[in-house]
């Protein structure tokens, strides 16, 4: 009977390492318990977590009839079956379309599109509704400006952003009104003295050119979407008064047009504000708090996934699509926090709750530090997998080359290396999970083929196995993870549970008061377990007695990865504790919130007095008196060096020439922003000049060239590529808008209700492309052209005052002239903007991108030329230029965003020598961003305390030569990359290698650690009477006994340094390959002597 039974499937074993049990702190109660738990996501390994259902297929719970009917047979060719299949497909398509549409319109983007279209419908009523149109003034042809204002200041934004729109809009209007009144006053004053022509020259050059040029500078300097919108409205006011109205040309003073523009601007913004606050209102403060809660939850999810993959040693978990999806979702939410914070500021200040905003700002600052620690965790995990992959390839080559000559060696874990498959299995060899208080027989590392001779417990340092004879990185990680894994797993579990259930700032921990104390206990428990685990590993005699440089470098690389991961995890937990402290303060009273800016200062460790290992060595050998003399000499040399530097900078006592003294003060006028404003203002002055010349004034007004001047202001951008891209988008939008205008005009028979409804549909589609498809310039120009055509033509038809159009052509022929004139004017304006950008002081995005990236690499090279860790040994670096200080890396990260914008602009530039290789530069920028991320990780650790502790000073002094060589090698390669990219010259074939220099640096750290451990053992075994004799023996051996207590925290900066250099080496290699692809073939034109 047993033989007939259905075979049962063998249980699926979860791959990777399994860790022994460890104590953990329950967040809700603060109780310390020992239990089995996992950080692994069940979705990463469904085969393990899925229940075996083969045994219940035929039980009584299985339905007798199938729950799903089989598909129809396709053999029938009858017409009815074919019709039914077609009908089913159509029904499925309708259901899918309905489901997708419902999902879109219920989303945030769908609601924003609907809000903007409703506001546009209300704005068009100022043209179609006669009572409202009469309220705005006698010139009904200008009422379409209300709809234009609604398009620019759309209500699809938060309440705080709407407040900023009000502020910028009215500030821009006041600026435009000041320009208009000043120009009219000047012309009146000079016209009374028969100097109207000089007045027109001044108006064109100063008020039109200077005023519009200042707007161009403002738009380029602030680079904010609402700033662009405000400059557009201001440009319309200035252009309308100076070139269209006619008061300035005739020397009169008229404020009717300005007052009407003020009314339309106010009504347009009021409509947007009303829709913004009534229909699906959005509060930036509420969104900020929801984003904070979502971010903390995402932090917990990512922490569990990254820590789980690091502990298991499975790269599949680290690179799993679910992890990538979680990271992308986290980035999308996290990057919106600064925007929500900036918009929430206006809401809080309007309501008088600015202290809440300061508290929320502190929370975001804390989350940014947590994100930095998360980056350190990812970096350490990636280093583990890269190291295991590299060492596996190296070990496979070694085994295959030596296998015919000798027998296969055994590793320290007793597992025989048999080939490629066995190697892959050994790397995923699991450590069976045992209890911490189990017997020594069970507390062992087990492999698939365990032997009694090699299955020794790992409890003490004496019983720790040595470095694997075969050089496997996986075995080294197993050693560290066996001791260090349980504390990390316990702390990560506590953090995950806290972050997952962390309330928003509104709740303020009122229902979860135990979280803070539980996290403090978990951090203390982790710190104790981490120290004990690392001491157990580092005090192993087998490890310390190993002298093979390659093995010691491998060990230190593994130690750097594990040590940096554990220190980043501890920093992550401490920053989470700061986050809970702020929430605890928020719980008390928002009216008496403490200065939370001080709360966010990292709790610095008590900085010991400045320590110099060289001073201590001199004290031991020469005595304090000699040390005092040497210090005085050193100080005098430093003073002499500073005097010489000052003398070199001021070689002559005479004052420099006047041009040289004037040169620094002209820095503002040498900037590209100023030159951009000058050329935009000059082009605008030339364009507006034709409205003052009597021979061309009629032509200017007939073809409505004032809208061409407005389009010119919108198209002009800093680079040629950006101007081309915006110009083409707006030309296409104008053409599409003109076609839609003609279609709607004739299709609705000029019925105002039909025009309003169809216009709402046009706005719905346009806002959809602007917000959902990221086609803002083209979509907005579709609506603007529609407004200038349909709304303007309807106003003319009702008013009947435009003699050029209504009397000459009459009736429905008016729309053709209106559309034709608007399209031609806008195309002329866009073409003029592109020509001015290209012909006058052209700033090519390609050239600026190449120069900017070369300059960025050169700045990074100078930082490493100084050696970043020198800040810890040479003071705070106040006398060092900023371009050589790694603390300036934040500016470099901001500059990368500018370079990426230039890359997108360069795609629109046309050159005869070929298209722009955007993909290659995109990869270069991505690698540069990764290098700056590595800079940032090192900078975070350096700036924690700029004074080296005694242990850090001892380590840095011991490996100073190797550290400087590594820094100079990185600096050299970065400068070579910068030079090759800038002059478009191929790279040298024989570039220096960073790997060998880095291995020497890691071996030096291992040597220092081994000596420290040996000194500790000597100090414990030598009696007090033999101390002097032992010291003499050490001096004869070339060793000087220094009583320096080196803690595990002192190695943290070296761990980060090792990981950063590894990442830099990898990304420099990637950049070198991309530069070789770009300029692999030498261009002879580069070498021509001209």
Secondary structure, 3 states (H helix, E strand, C coil): CCCCCCCCCCCCCCCCCCCCCCEEECCCCCCEEECCCCCCCHHHHHHHHCCCCHHHCCCCCCCCCCCCCCCCCCCCCCHHHHHHHHHHHHHHHHHHHHHHHHHHHCCHHHHHHHHHHHHHHHHHHHHHCHHHHHHCCCCHHHCHHHHHHHHHCCCCCCHHHHHHHHHHHHHHHHHHHHHHHHHHHHHHHHHCCCCHHHHHHHHHHHHHHHHHHHHHHHHHHHCCHHHHHHHHHHHHHHHHHHHHHCHHHHCCCCCHHHHHHHHHHHHHHHHHHHHHHHCCCCCHHHHHHHHHHHHHHHHHHHHHHHHHHHHHCCHHHHCCHHHHHHHHHHHHHHCCHHHHHHHHHHHHHHHCCHHHHHHHHHHHHHHHHHHHHHHHHHHHHHHHHHHHHHHHHHHHHHHHHHCCCCCCCECCCCCECCCHHHHHHHHCCCCCCCCCCCCCCCCECCCCCCCCCCCCECCCCCCCCCCCCCCCHHHHHHHHHHHHHHHHHHHHHHHHHHHHCCCCCCCCCCCCCCHHHHHHHHHHHHHHHHHHHHHHHHCCHHHHCCCCHHHHHHHHHHHHHHHHHHHHHHHHHHHHHHHHHHHHHHHHCHHHCCCHHHHCCCCCCCCCCCCCHHHHHHHHHHCHHHHHHHHHHHHHHHHHHHHHHHHHHCCCCCCCCHHHHHHHHHHHHHCHHHHHHHHHHHHHHHHHHCCCCHHHHHHHHHCCHHHHHHHHHHHCCCCHHHHHHHHHHHHHHHHHHHHHHHHHHHHHCCCHHHHHHHHHHHHHHHHHHHHCCCCHHHHHHHHHHHHHHHHHHHHHHHHCCCHHHHHCCCHHHHHHHHHHHHHHHHHHHHHHHHHHHHHCCCCCHHHHHHHHHHHHHHHHHHHHHHCCCHHHHCCCCCCCCHHHCHHHHHHHHHHHHHHHHHHHHHCCCCCCCCCCCHHHHHHHHHHHHHHHHHHHHHHHHHCCCCCCCHHHHHHHHHCHHHHHHHHHHHHHHHHHHHHHHHHCCCCCCCCCCHHHHHHHHHHHHHHHHHHHHHHHHHHHHCCHHHHHHHHHHHHHCCCCCCCCCCCHHHHHHHHHHHHHHHHHHHHHHHHHHHHHHHCCCCCHHHHCCC
